[in-house]
């Protein structure tokens, strides 16, 4: 891709945040609800590839990709051209009123790239939370069962139903209830914190026993799971966990719903995280990287399940907006053409080597985990497994001050996560990781 308009290098011309960012932050405090927070007050003016340029002219290495949205990089020329063409033609009709080809083409593309070769149908929405909420609606309608099983450390969104599915209280749920009913939570496979030696199959048996005893198979419509948990801490379940759950679902008429909003579209080194163990979900939710920064989400699933919903039972005014649809089609084409799944694997190998080196040199890094270009470090008090959220907070802030965008996450707030654009250059990745390494050494030495 052509990123010549912005050199792919980190460049600081002011202290961070700079004076114009500080001015904007003052305006923000007077106009924007304080419940909408930001990681660091650096206000962005432009972007290209894996570089963000703030309003003061500082060039920042983006190792967050807008929480895995900008996987093909910022301002990709193919996306820019597709969006400009579509806006000049028409930007909205509402697919439920006057349909258009772009929506159909996205659904065809989703049928081709999502796991499994069965007959599929899709419905398009605006956000990951909206997709998850509709997946639950579809599962309940198709099975006639109301119960929804979710997992510890899960994050599925901020709508009322998806808040019920999300595990973490603060900041997502505190004093915002009551929440939707018939939602049941069971333990996730969390190799770092599970009993030593617990296998994926054993962790699945632990969860299944609770479902059967506390919910009842006949009451359970679907099981909703992130194949690799995102906001909950980039938790990669032990091998065998997902296949065992999927097999139990098939045997008991429970729908297996994979929330691949963050993991989907090449992020983990496969097109979808489920692909790693050959798990084929009944329903899969997608968003984020699918549309290159435009708001678009989807539920894709087995045709018989999706077709069980009556006409008019799914939809929304903006869902499958034509501008977002052409952006998605261009994004998927770029991912296929440039083999960004392979790029994610290369990024993962480089990041893993750096993080393992830090772990070997320093106390306080309890775990290194992830897959592909979705990697994380879990920080703990030296000599213990007690979460150290302060260390993660200091590291993220230090990276931002040095011009590298990183993110924290986790149920305990003690995870630093990396989600670089899959088009990041080797040199830019090396520079970003060097800044991260300095921040980790400063925080832990």
KOLKOLVO-548674 format. One record per residue (C-alpha): z, y, x negated; residue number from 1. Coordinates in Angstrom, 1 decimal. Layout:
Z | Y | X | NUM
...
REM end
This chain:
0.0 | 0.0 | 0.0 | 1
-0.6 | 3.6 | -1.1 | 2
2.7 | 5.3 | -1.8 | 3
1.3 | 7.9 | -4.2 | 4
2.3 | 10.7 | -1.9 | 5
5.9 | 9.9 | -3.0 | 6
6.5 | 8.5 | -6.5 | 7
8.5 | 5.3 | -6.2 | 8
11.4 | 6.4 | -8.4 | 9
14.9 | 7.7 | -7.9 | 10
15.2 | 11.4 | -8.6 | 11
18.2 | 13.6 | -8.1 | 12
17.8 | 17.4 | -8.1 | 13
21.2 | 18.3 | -6.5 | 14
24.6 | 16.8 | -6.2 | 15
24.7 | 14.6 | -3.2 | 16
25.0 | 15.6 | -0.5 | 17
23.0 | 18.7 | -1.3 | 18
23.3 | 22.2 | 0.2 | 19
20.7 | 21.7 | 2.9 | 20
22.2 | 18.4 | 3.9 | 21
25.6 | 20.1 | 4.1 | 22
24.2 | 22.8 | 6.4 | 23
22.7 | 20.2 | 8.7 | 24
25.9 | 18.3 | 8.8 | 25
27.7 | 21.4 | 10.0 | 26
25.1 | 21.8 | 12.7 | 27
25.6 | 18.2 | 13.6 | 28
29.3 | 18.5 | 14.0 | 29
28.7 | 21.3 | 16.6 | 30
26.0 | 19.4 | 18.5 | 31
26.2 | 15.6 | 18.1 | 32
28.9 | 13.5 | 19.7 | 33
31.3 | 12.3 | 16.9 | 34
31.1 | 8.7 | 18.3 | 35
27.7 | 8.5 | 16.7 | 36
28.6 | 8.1 | 13.0 | 37
26.5 | 7.9 | 9.8 | 38
27.3 | 6.1 | 6.6 | 39
26.8 | 9.2 | 4.4 | 40
25.6 | 12.8 | 5.2 | 41
22.2 | 12.7 | 3.5 | 42
19.6 | 14.1 | 5.8 | 43
16.2 | 12.6 | 5.4 | 44
12.9 | 14.6 | 5.5 | 45
10.3 | 12.0 | 4.4 | 46
9.9 | 8.5 | 3.2 | 47
7.4 | 6.1 | 1.7 | 48
7.7 | 2.6 | 0.5 | 49
11.3 | 2.1 | -0.6 | 50
12.0 | 5.8 | -1.2 | 51
13.7 | 8.3 | 1.1 | 52
13.4 | 12.0 | 0.3 | 53
16.3 | 14.1 | 1.7 | 54
16.0 | 17.7 | 2.8 | 55
17.1 | 18.9 | -0.6 | 56
14.3 | 17.1 | -2.3 | 57
16.4 | 14.2 | -3.7 | 58
14.6 | 10.8 | -3.9 | 59
16.8 | 7.9 | -2.8 | 60
16.3 | 4.2 | -3.3 | 61
16.6 | 2.6 | 0.1 | 62
18.4 | -0.7 | -0.1 | 63
19.2 | -0.7 | 3.6 | 64
15.8 | -0.3 | 5.3 | 65
17.3 | 1.3 | 8.3 | 66
19.3 | -1.9 | 8.8 | 67
16.3 | -4.2 | 8.2 | 68
13.9 | -2.2 | 10.3 | 69
11.6 | -0.8 | 7.6 | 70
10.7 | -4.2 | 6.1 | 71
7.1 | -3.1 | 5.3 | 72
8.4 | 0.2 | 3.9 | 73
8.6 | 3.7 | 5.2 | 74
5.4 | 5.4 | 6.4 | 75
3.1 | 2.5 | 5.7 | 76
-0.4 | 3.8 | 6.0 | 77
-1.5 | 1.0 | 8.4 | 78
1.3 | 1.9 | 10.8 | 79
0.6 | 5.6 | 10.5 | 80
-3.0 | 5.0 | 11.4 | 81
-2.4 | 2.7 | 14.3 | 82
0.2 | 4.9 | 15.8 | 83
-1.9 | 8.1 | 15.5 | 84
-4.9 | 6.3 | 17.1 | 85
-2.8 | 5.1 | 20.0 | 86
-1.0 | 8.4 | 20.7 | 87
-4.4 | 10.1 | 20.9 | 88
-5.5 | 7.5 | 23.5 | 89
-2.4 | 7.2 | 25.7 | 90
1.3 | 6.9 | 25.0 | 91
2.7 | 5.5 | 28.3 | 92
1.7 | 4.1 | 31.7 | 93
4.6 | 1.6 | 32.2 | 94
3.3 | -2.0 | 31.8 | 95
4.7 | -2.9 | 35.2 | 96
2.5 | -0.2 | 36.9 | 97
-0.7 | -0.1 | 34.9 | 98
-0.9 | -2.8 | 32.2 | 99
-2.7 | -2.7 | 28.9 | 100
-4.0 | -5.0 | 26.2 | 101
-1.6 | -4.0 | 23.5 | 102
1.4 | -5.6 | 25.3 | 103
-0.6 | -8.8 | 25.8 | 104
-1.6 | -8.9 | 22.2 | 105
2.0 | -8.6 | 20.9 | 106
3.0 | -11.5 | 23.2 | 107
0.1 | -13.5 | 21.8 | 108
1.2 | -12.7 | 18.2 | 109
4.8 | -13.7 | 19.0 | 110
3.7 | -17.0 | 20.4 | 111
1.9 | -17.6 | 17.1 | 112
4.6 | -16.7 | 14.6 | 113
7.9 | -17.7 | 16.2 | 114
9.3 | -21.2 | 15.6 | 115
7.7 | -24.2 | 17.3 | 116
4.2 | -25.0 | 18.5 | 117
5.1 | -25.4 | 22.2 | 118
3.7 | -23.3 | 25.0 | 119
5.5 | -19.9 | 25.0 | 120
5.8 | -16.7 | 26.9 | 121
7.3 | -13.3 | 26.0 | 122
8.7 | -10.2 | 27.6 | 123
9.0 | -6.9 | 25.7 | 124
11.9 | -4.5 | 25.7 | 125
13.2 | -1.5 | 23.7 | 126
16.1 | -2.7 | 21.5 | 127
17.8 | -5.8 | 20.1 | 128
20.7 | -5.4 | 22.5 | 129
18.3 | -5.2 | 25.5 | 130
16.5 | -8.3 | 24.3 | 131
19.7 | -10.3 | 23.9 | 132
20.9 | -9.2 | 27.3 | 133
17.7 | -10.3 | 28.9 | 134
17.8 | -13.6 | 27.1 | 135
21.1 | -14.3 | 28.7 | 136
19.7 | -13.3 | 32.1 | 137
16.8 | -15.7 | 31.7 | 138
19.0 | -18.5 | 30.5 | 139
21.4 | -18.1 | 33.4 | 140
18.5 | -18.0 | 35.9 | 141
16.8 | -21.0 | 34.4 | 142
19.9 | -23.2 | 34.2 | 143
21.9 | -22.0 | 37.1 | 144
24.9 | -22.0 | 34.8 | 145
26.8 | -18.8 | 34.0 | 146
28.7 | -19.7 | 30.8 | 147
27.6 | -18.1 | 27.5 | 148
28.9 | -19.4 | 24.2 | 149
29.0 | -17.1 | 21.2 | 150
30.7 | -17.2 | 17.8 | 151
33.3 | -15.5 | 15.7 | 152
32.0 | -12.6 | 13.7 | 153
29.0 | -12.3 | 16.0 | 154
27.2 | -9.0 | 16.6 | 155
24.7 | -8.8 | 19.5 | 156
24.7 | -5.2 | 20.6 | 157
26.5 | -2.3 | 22.4 | 158
25.5 | -2.7 | 26.0 | 159
28.3 | -4.0 | 28.3 | 160
27.1 | -7.6 | 28.2 | 161
26.3 | -7.6 | 24.5 | 162
29.6 | -5.9 | 23.7 | 163
31.2 | -9.0 | 25.4 | 164
29.1 | -11.2 | 23.1 | 165
30.0 | -9.1 | 20.0 | 166
33.2 | -10.2 | 18.3 | 167
34.5 | -7.1 | 16.5 | 168
36.7 | -4.8 | 18.5 | 169
36.6 | -1.7 | 16.3 | 170
34.4 | 0.3 | 16.5 | 171
32.2 | -1.4 | 19.0 | 172
34.5 | -2.4 | 21.9 | 173
37.8 | -0.6 | 21.6 | 174
38.9 | 0.8 | 25.0 | 175
35.4 | 0.3 | 26.5 | 176
36.1 | -2.6 | 28.8 | 177
36.2 | -4.4 | 31.1 | 178
33.4 | -6.5 | 29.8 | 179
31.1 | -9.0 | 31.3 | 180
32.7 | -12.3 | 32.3 | 181
31.9 | -16.0 | 31.5 | 182
31.6 | -15.4 | 27.8 | 183
33.3 | -17.9 | 25.5 | 184
33.8 | -17.6 | 21.7 | 185
34.1 | -20.5 | 19.3 | 186
34.4 | -20.6 | 15.4 | 187
31.4 | -20.0 | 13.2 | 188
30.6 | -22.0 | 10.1 | 189
31.9 | -19.6 | 7.4 | 190
31.8 | -21.6 | 4.2 | 191
33.8 | -19.1 | 2.2 | 192
36.7 | -19.1 | 4.7 | 193
36.5 | -22.5 | 6.3 | 194
38.7 | -25.4 | 5.0 | 195
37.4 | -26.5 | 1.6 | 196
34.7 | -29.1 | 1.9 | 197
34.0 | -28.6 | 5.6 | 198
30.4 | -29.6 | 6.2 | 199
28.0 | -27.9 | 8.6 | 200
28.1 | -30.9 | 10.9 | 201
32.0 | -30.8 | 10.9 | 202
32.0 | -27.1 | 11.7 | 203
29.6 | -27.8 | 14.6 | 204
31.8 | -30.6 | 15.9 | 205
34.7 | -28.1 | 15.8 | 206
32.8 | -25.7 | 18.0 | 207
31.4 | -28.3 | 20.3 | 208
34.8 | -29.8 | 21.0 | 209
36.0 | -26.4 | 22.1 | 210
33.0 | -25.8 | 24.3 | 211
33.4 | -29.2 | 26.0 | 212
37.1 | -28.8 | 26.5 | 213
37.5 | -25.1 | 27.3 | 214
34.2 | -24.3 | 29.0 | 215
32.6 | -27.5 | 30.2 | 216
29.1 | -28.6 | 29.6 | 217
28.2 | -28.2 | 33.3 | 218
29.3 | -24.6 | 33.2 | 219
27.4 | -23.7 | 30.0 | 220
24.0 | -22.1 | 30.4 | 221
23.3 | -21.0 | 26.8 | 222
24.6 | -20.8 | 23.3 | 223
23.7 | -17.5 | 21.5 | 224
23.8 | -17.4 | 17.7 | 225
22.5 | -15.4 | 14.8 | 226
21.1 | -18.0 | 12.3 | 227
22.6 | -15.8 | 9.6 | 228
25.1 | -13.3 | 11.0 | 229
24.3 | -9.7 | 10.3 | 230
27.0 | -7.1 | 11.1 | 231
29.6 | -9.8 | 11.0 | 232
29.2 | -10.2 | 7.3 | 233
25.9 | -11.9 | 6.3 | 234
27.5 | -15.2 | 7.0 | 235
25.2 | -18.1 | 6.2 | 236
26.4 | -21.2 | 8.0 | 237
26.7 | -24.5 | 6.0 | 238
23.6 | -26.7 | 6.1 | 239
23.5 | -28.9 | 9.2 | 240
25.5 | -26.5 | 11.4 | 241
22.5 | -25.0 | 13.3 | 242
20.6 | -28.4 | 13.7 | 243
23.8 | -30.0 | 15.0 | 244
24.3 | -27.3 | 17.6 | 245
20.6 | -27.3 | 18.6 | 246
20.8 | -31.1 | 19.1 | 247
23.9 | -30.9 | 21.2 | 248
22.2 | -28.2 | 23.3 | 249
19.1 | -30.3 | 23.9 | 250
21.2 | -33.3 | 24.9 | 251
23.3 | -31.3 | 27.4 | 252
20.7 | -29.0 | 29.1 | 253
22.2 | -25.9 | 27.3 | 254
19.7 | -23.4 | 26.0 | 255
19.8 | -22.6 | 22.3 | 256
19.2 | -18.8 | 21.9 | 257
18.5 | -17.6 | 18.4 | 258
19.3 | -13.9 | 17.9 | 259
16.9 | -13.1 | 15.1 | 260
17.0 | -9.3 | 15.6 | 261
18.1 | -8.7 | 12.0 | 262
16.9 | -11.9 | 10.3 | 263
13.4 | -12.1 | 11.8 | 264
10.0 | -11.2 | 10.4 | 265
10.1 | -12.4 | 6.7 | 266
13.6 | -11.0 | 5.9 | 267
15.2 | -14.2 | 4.8 | 268
12.2 | -15.6 | 2.9 | 269
10.8 | -17.4 | 6.0 | 270
9.2 | -15.8 | 9.0 | 271
12.5 | -16.5 | 10.8 | 272
15.9 | -17.7 | 9.6 | 273
15.7 | -20.7 | 11.9 | 274
12.7 | -22.0 | 9.9 | 275
14.9 | -22.9 | 6.9 | 276
16.2 | -26.0 | 8.6 | 277
13.4 | -26.5 | 11.1 | 278
15.5 | -25.4 | 14.1 | 279
13.3 | -24.5 | 17.1 | 280
15.2 | -22.4 | 19.6 | 281
14.6 | -22.4 | 23.4 | 282
14.7 | -18.6 | 23.4 | 283
14.4 | -16.2 | 20.4 | 284
15.2 | -12.5 | 20.4 | 285
13.4 | -10.1 | 18.0 | 286
13.4 | -6.4 | 17.3 | 287
14.0 | -4.3 | 14.1 | 288
11.3 | -5.2 | 11.6 | 289
8.8 | -6.3 | 14.3 | 290
7.4 | -2.8 | 14.9 | 291
7.8 | -1.0 | 11.6 | 292
10.3 | 1.6 | 12.8 | 293
9.1 | 2.0 | 16.4 | 294
11.4 | 0.9 | 19.2 | 295
10.3 | -2.6 | 20.4 | 296
12.1 | -5.8 | 21.1 | 297
11.2 | -9.2 | 22.7 | 298
12.4 | -12.4 | 24.2 | 299
10.1 | -15.3 | 23.4 | 300
10.7 | -18.7 | 24.7 | 301
9.5 | -22.0 | 26.2 | 302
7.0 | -21.3 | 28.9 | 303
8.9 | -23.3 | 31.6 | 304
12.1 | -21.3 | 30.9 | 305
10.5 | -17.9 | 30.8 | 306
8.4 | -18.6 | 33.9 | 307
11.5 | -19.6 | 35.9 | 308
12.3 | -15.9 | 36.5 | 309
10.8 | -14.5 | 39.7 | 310
8.2 | -11.7 | 39.6 | 311
9.9 | -8.4 | 39.0 | 312
13.0 | -9.9 | 37.6 | 313
12.3 | -8.7 | 34.1 | 314
11.0 | -5.4 | 32.7 | 315
11.9 | -1.7 | 32.2 | 316
10.1 | 1.6 | 32.2 | 317
9.5 | 1.9 | 28.4 | 318
9.6 | -1.8 | 27.5 | 319
6.4 | -2.7 | 25.5 | 320
5.4 | 0.9 | 25.1 | 321
1.8 | 0.9 | 23.8 | 322
2.5 | 3.0 | 20.7 | 323
5.3 | 0.6 | 19.7 | 324
3.0 | -2.3 | 20.4 | 325
0.2 | -1.2 | 18.1 | 326
2.9 | -0.6 | 15.4 | 327
4.1 | -4.1 | 15.8 | 328
0.6 | -5.6 | 15.6 | 329
-0.1 | -3.6 | 12.4 | 330
3.3 | -4.6 | 11.0 | 331
2.7 | -8.3 | 11.6 | 332
-0.7 | -8.1 | 10.1 | 333
0.8 | -6.5 | 6.9 | 334
3.4 | -9.2 | 6.7 | 335
0.8 | -11.9 | 6.9 | 336
-1.7 | -10.3 | 4.6 | 337
0.8 | -9.4 | 1.9 | 338
2.9 | -12.6 | 2.3 | 339
6.1 | -10.6 | 2.6 | 340
8.1 | -13.8 | 3.2 | 341
7.3 | -14.7 | -0.5 | 342
8.2 | -11.2 | -1.5 | 343
11.6 | -11.6 | 0.2 | 344
12.2 | -14.8 | -1.8 | 345
11.4 | -13.0 | -5.1 | 346
13.7 | -10.1 | -4.1 | 347
16.5 | -12.6 | -3.3 | 348
16.2 | -14.3 | -6.6 | 349
16.5 | -11.0 | -8.5 | 350
19.4 | -9.8 | -6.4 | 351
21.2 | -13.1 | -6.6 | 352
21.0 | -13.1 | -10.4 | 353
22.5 | -9.6 | -10.6 | 354
25.3 | -10.3 | -8.1 | 355
26.2 | -13.6 | -9.7 | 356
26.5 | -11.8 | -13.0 | 357
28.9 | -9.3 | -11.5 | 358
30.9 | -12.0 | -9.9 | 359
31.3 | -13.8 | -13.3 | 360
32.4 | -10.6 | -15.0 | 361
34.8 | -9.2 | -12.5 | 362
37.7 | -10.2 | -10.3 | 363
37.6 | -9.2 | -6.7 | 364
34.1 | -10.5 | -5.7 | 365
35.1 | -13.5 | -3.5 | 366
31.6 | -14.6 | -2.4 | 367
27.9 | -14.0 | -3.0 | 368
25.7 | -15.1 | -0.1 | 369
22.6 | -14.5 | 1.8 | 370
19.0 | -15.6 | 1.8 | 371
15.9 | -13.9 | 0.7 | 372
16.1 | -10.1 | 0.9 | 373
19.3 | -10.3 | 3.0 | 374
22.1 | -10.5 | 0.4 | 375
25.8 | -9.6 | 0.3 | 376
29.0 | -9.5 | -1.7 | 377
32.4 | -10.1 | -0.1 | 378
35.2 | -8.2 | -1.8 | 379
38.8 | -9.5 | -1.9 | 380
42.0 | -8.7 | -3.6 | 381
41.9 | -10.3 | -7.1 | 382
43.3 | -13.8 | -7.1 | 383
43.3 | -14.1 | -3.3 | 384
40.9 | -14.3 | -0.3 | 385
42.5 | -11.2 | 1.3 | 386
39.7 | -8.8 | 2.3 | 387
39.4 | -5.6 | 0.3 | 388
37.6 | -3.1 | 2.6 | 389
38.6 | -0.2 | 0.4 | 390
36.6 | -1.6 | -2.5 | 391
33.5 | -2.0 | -0.3 | 392
33.9 | 1.6 | 1.0 | 393
34.2 | 3.0 | -2.5 | 394
31.1 | 1.1 | -3.7 | 395
28.9 | 2.3 | -0.8 | 396
30.0 | 5.9 | -1.3 | 397
29.4 | 5.7 | -5.1 | 398
25.9 | 4.3 | -4.6 | 399
25.0 | 7.1 | -2.1 | 400
26.3 | 9.8 | -4.5 | 401
24.0 | 8.2 | -7.2 | 402
21.0 | 8.1 | -4.9 | 403
21.0 | 4.5 | -3.6 | 404
21.4 | 3.7 | 0.1 | 405
23.6 | 0.7 | 0.7 | 406
25.6 | -0.5 | 3.7 | 407
28.9 | -2.2 | 4.4 | 408
29.6 | -4.7 | 7.1 | 409
31.8 | -7.6 | 8.1 | 410
34.7 | -8.3 | 10.5 | 411
37.0 | -7.1 | 7.8 | 412
34.8 | -4.3 | 6.5 | 413
34.8 | -5.8 | 3.1 | 414
31.1 | -6.7 | 2.7 | 415
28.4 | -4.7 | 0.8 | 416
25.0 | -5.8 | 2.1 | 417
21.6 | -5.3 | 0.7 | 418
18.4 | -5.2 | 2.9 | 419
15.7 | -3.6 | 0.8 | 420
12.2 | -3.1 | 2.1 | 421
10.1 | -6.1 | 1.2 | 422
7.6 | -3.9 | -0.5 | 423
10.1 | -2.5 | -3.1 | 424
8.7 | -2.5 | -6.6 | 425
10.4 | -4.5 | -9.4 | 426
11.3 | -1.3 | -11.3 | 427
12.8 | 0.4 | -8.2 | 428
14.8 | -2.7 | -7.3 | 429
16.1 | -3.0 | -10.9 | 430
17.2 | 0.7 | -10.9 | 431
18.9 | 0.3 | -7.5 | 432
20.8 | -2.8 | -8.7 | 433
21.8 | -1.1 | -11.9 | 434
23.4 | 1.7 | -9.8 | 435
25.1 | -0.8 | -7.6 | 436
26.4 | -2.7 | -10.7 | 437
27.9 | 0.6 | -12.1 | 438
29.6 | 1.3 | -8.7 | 439
31.1 | -2.2 | -8.6 | 440
32.4 | -2.0 | -12.1 | 441
33.9 | 1.4 | -11.4 | 442
35.6 | 0.1 | -8.3 | 443
36.9 | -3.2 | -9.7 | 444
37.5 | -2.6 | -13.4 | 445
REM end
